[in-house]
Amino acid sequence: MKKLSILFIFFASSCTIAPHISVTTPAASDNITVNGKLFTTVFQQRASEYRALCYQAYNIAHFRIDQLPALQGKKPYAIMTDVDETVLSNAAYQAHQTLQGKDYESSSWYQWTSRANADTVPGALSFLQYASSRGVKIFYVTNREEKEREGTLKNLQKFNFPDADNAHLLLKGEISSKESRKQQILINHQIVLLIGDNLNDMSNAFEKKYPDDRMRVTDSLSHQFGKMLIVLPNAVYGDWENALYHYNRNLTPAQKDSILRASLLSY
């Protein structure tokens, strides 16, 4: 037993950590809403499988653009895409919050978006540049607020995203639903793809629906996924989570934790 202990100590002390990874002492928490998001943020930052899913989504989108028939005097083609976790990644913000034992906070979020420092989601930039080269207009429909316009445009323009201007950036107004903004685009364009990480980005049929109803709507639209509807992975946040809370924004972390545990199917 003593020899095993000595060997263990030797191997533990000889282990090295990759030079690009720093080790910090995490904030103490046993709450799913914190530790769960820490885990999912690591997945979105470090997992090759996450990158593969993003590339897969945009490869399918590329294929759909190639299948478009030539325009013959009709309205020009357009793509309606979300911004956060669809073309820009906020994993660094989420990591910053969870390492402090915090969830989303509006004040810290506005500070983050004003930095215009979000990275791109894998595959997004090359796909949208390709679609633009084929004459497809890009509309960025996001629930970021008007005060985030400058930072959002600066972030998109830094990477040379196509159509990154005021006319093609449609921010949140008085309501979060994107349906009115979709209808605004449809006045002068044909929307050929809807891209997002939240099913609310696709259709208002998901608005304020509880989990079972969202599942039923998803099943009813199953034939559209990979055709007109392109979904990006996001396990960190979204209306899949808000639906579990019945869209109650005032729950405490402990209450959220209880709901999440109760929602699990086990045996």
Secondary structure, 3 states (H helix, E strand, C coil): CHHHHHHHHHHHHHCCCCCCCCCCCCCCCCCHHHHHHHHHHHHHHHCHHHHHHHHHHHHHHHHHHHCCCCCCCCCCEEEEECCECCCEECHHHHHHHHCCCCCCCHHHHHHHHHHCCCEECCCHHHHHHHHHHCCCEEEEECCCCHHHHHHHHHHHHHCCCCCCCHHHEECCCCCCCCHHHHHHHHCCCEEEEEEECCHHHCCHHHCCCCHHHHHHHHHHCHHHECCCEEECCCCCCCHHHHHHCCCCCCCCHHHHHHHHHHHCCCC
